[in-house]
Amino acid sequence: MNRTLNLPQADGTLAPYTLSGNAPIAAPSHGKPFNRIAYSAAHVVADPRAAVDPWLQSAIDWDATLEYRRHLWSLGLGVAEAMDTAQRGMGLDWPTSLELIRRSLAAAKDVPGALVACGCGTDQLAPEAARTLDDVISAYEEQMAAIESLGGRLIVMASRALARVAKSPEDYQQVYGRILSQARQPVILHWLGDMFDPALAGYWGSRDADEAMDTALAVIVAHADKVNGIKISLLDKDKEIAMRRRLPAGVRMYTGDDFNYAELIAGDGVGQSPAHQHSDALLGIFDAIAPAASAALAELAEGNLERFHAILQPTVPLSRHIFQAPTRFYKTGVVFMAWLNGHQSHFTMVGGQQSTRSLIHLSELFRLADAANLLQNPDQAAHRMQTLLALHGIE
């Protein structure tokens, strides 16, 4: 296979690029325990042969979707199911999300030690249809009941409907108080910044992140026995560290910072308890870099900090590219990586979301993935990239 491709550059011109063809710098962990809890928010594989209108209906290739979850579990990573990485709110509706959760939980039973946590939101309630806080609470309760009836652990996702109807921090405290008081087991909260979803601007009752943090912490402190941890996705490491140090004992910080995850997971040794001196992980980028994440976490557990950074740090430029603004379109890069690495046979997404990034963006992603030694089969990746180029008129 010819590993030299003519790739478009930022100015639209073509330039030859030759794949390094280097193998991954470390083998992923298989069975080695980690000293961090690590969830990968997992993508879904669309079914391109389904007779549906892709912008309006979800069509999932269930076999390929579940096989990817088995791949993540085999690497020691947990699966954060039906989250925004699975295009929740961007093509994946609630009925399909619930079916995804059901199938994932069933598949996990065949994998010893497999971790699954499930996204619980209010997306069956259109934000414009929400009139009161009780509407939002009822929507949360419906999803909670459905997921818990399957035995699923909850990730309580941010709600577009709540962001629309809430008038004050106290409104958030009321809603989350009601939800947490009913949870059967401790949940993971999810604070998703508006760079990921513009409809969530002003979440927790303020556009000031420090004020919003105070409200979120007040909720956690009031219900610490019902909160396993909080994932924050603000792409601001300083705010994550500040919040981490203020969490009650027993409540974990799960980094959702796809820009600074390596240093946040490694930790800084500062905090009232060892668990607050670092972040655990619940990351969309771990879907795209799963083998490297697994290998790095195994090294960290062995105390090999330099080796941890040597494996994970080269992936950061790729992640920052995948999650660049408009950040909400990062799912396209995640699925593109899955296609390049042979985890699905096509580059088609639920909702037609493969169109949200340009060929120039995907070409740079290809270069960065190669530089980070993340292309598991370089010949296959080159062939698939060439196919994409041809579809865009570049022979």
C-alpha positions, -999 to +999 in steps of 0.1 A: +000+000+000+013+035-009+017+054+024+023+087+007-010+107+003-017+142-011-034+159+018-051+193+017-036+220+039-052+250+056-048+272+025-064+245+003-033+234-015-022+198-015+010+185+000+024+150+001+024+133+034+041+100+041+029+079+070+055+071+096+041+036+100+054+034+135+038+009+158+022+021+190+049+029+216+033+007+242+010-023+244-024-017+261-031-032+294-049-065+295-058-075+330-034-051+348-052-031+375-053+007+374-050+031+403-075+054+386-111+048+377-112+053+340-144+055+319-144+060+281-175+078+269-182+055+239-195+063+204-222+045+185-218+029+151-245+039+127-262+015+103-257+030+068-279+004+052-310+012+072-340+027+053-343+058+075-340+095+071-306+100+089-313+135+101-346+124+117-342+088+129-315+068+148-303+037+131-276+018+150-254-012+140-259-030+173-233-057+166-205-032+158-215-008+186-214-036+212-182-050+198-165-017+204-176-017+240-161-052+244-129-037+230-129-010+256-136-034+284-108-057+272-084-027+277-095-022+313-116+009+305-151+014+318-179+025+294-198+057+300-229+048+281-253+069+261-234+102+268-228+131+245-200+111+228-227+087+217-244+117+201-270+121+228-289+152+219-272+152+184-290+124+167-294+097+194-329+100+209-340+087+243-358+055+231-326+045+212-304+056+241-324+033+265-320+004+241-283+011+239-281+011+277-301-021+279-278-039+254-246-026+269-255-036+304-265-071+292-231-074+273-212-063+304-225-093+323-203-115+302-171-095+309-157-099+345-152-066+361-167-046+333-177-010+344-207+007+329-223+040+340-253+053+321-263+087+310-296+099+325-310+131+312-342+149+302-339+147+264-373+132+259-386+166+270-380+193+244-366+224+261-393+246+246-420+222+260-407+226+296-427+250+316-419+243+352-392+226+374-416+198+380-416+191+342-378+187+344-380+166+375-405+143+359-383+138+329-353+130+350-374+106+371-387+087+340-351+081+328-339+072+363-366+046+367-359+031+333-321+028+338-323+017+374-348-010+365-320-024+343-295-023+371-276+006+357-255+032+376-265+067+368-246+096+353-269+125+358-264+146+327-269+183+324-304+192+312-312+217+284-348+219+297-335+228+332-312+255+317-342+270+300-367+271+329-344+276+359-343+312+372-318+309+400-292+287+417-319+276+441-339+261+412-309+239+404-306+229+441-343+220+441-342+198+410-309+180+419-320+176+455-352+158+444-333+136+419-304+127+442-327+119+471-343+091+450-312+075+435-307+039+445-269+042+445-244+070+443-244+088+410-219+107+389-229+142+381-220+158+348-213+195+344-211+200+307-198+234+296-215+255+269-185+249+245-199+214+243-235+225+242-245+262+238-279+254+252-263+249+286-249+284+290-254+297+325-258+262+340-261+260+378-277+295+377-248+317+367-226+324+337-198+330+361-180+297+365-169+303+401-205+311+411-218+281+392-191+260+410-204+272+444-239+260+435-227+226+422-206+221+454-236+231+476-256+203+459-229+178+464-222+187+500-260+184+508-262+150+492-226+136+495-239+101+503-256+100+469-228+114+448-199+091+437-183+120+418-186+148+394-173+150+358-167+185+347-162+193+310-151+230+310-117+226+293-102+246+322-077+226+343-074+253+370-112+253+376-112+215+378-083+215+403-100+242+424-132+222+425-114+189+431-098+203+463-132+214+476-151+181+472-163+163+503-145+132+514-155+102+493-166+122+463-144+119+432-134+143+405-137+127+370-119+148+345-138+156+314-110+179+302-100+167+268-073+193+266-054+186+298-063+151+309-028+138+311-016+161+339-050+161+356-050+123+359-014+122+370-023+147+398-004+173+417-001+157+452-021+186+467-054+180+485-069+170+518-071+133+508-052+112+483-084+109+462-085+147+457-049+150+447-057+137+412-086+133+389-101+100+378-113+100+341-145+100+322-134+111+288-146+112+252-111+112+239-105+078+256-127+063+229-103+075+202-070+067+220-081+037+240-050+015+236-027+044+246-049+053+275-049+017+287-011+014+284-005+047+301-028+040+331-011+006+336+023+024+338+009+050+363-004+022+385+031+008+385+045+041+396+061+048+362+051+085+359+076+093+332+064+064+311+028+074+317+035+109+302+056+095+274+026+074+262-002+099+269+013+133+262+017+127+224-020+121+222-029+156+236-023+175+203-047+151+186-073+155+213-070+193+212-076+191+175-106+168+177-122+190+204-114+223+188-142+248+185-170+242+176-163+216+203-197+200+201-186+185+167-158+164+183-179+132+178-170+133+142-133+130+150-139+102+174-159+082+148-133+090+121-106+074+143-127+043+149-131+040+111-094+045+104-085+019+130-109-007+116-135-007+144-163+000+118-165-005+081-177+030+072-175+066+081-212+073+085-228+088+117-262+090+133-278+122+122-254+126+092-229+141+116-199+130+096-204+162+077-197+185+106-159+186+100-141+197+069-117+175+048-089+199+060-098+192+096-099+154+090-066+155+071-048+172+100-064+147+124-049+119+102-015+135+105-017+139+143-030+104+148+000+091+129+024+113+149+010+099+181+014+063+168-023+057+172-030+041+138-032+004+146-029-007+109-012+021+089-019+004+055-056+001+062-057+037+076-039+050+045-063+032+022-093+046+040-079+081+040-073+078+003-109+067-002-121+098+017-099+120-004-113+105-036-148+112-024-138+148-022-123+149-056-086+143-047-072+113-066 
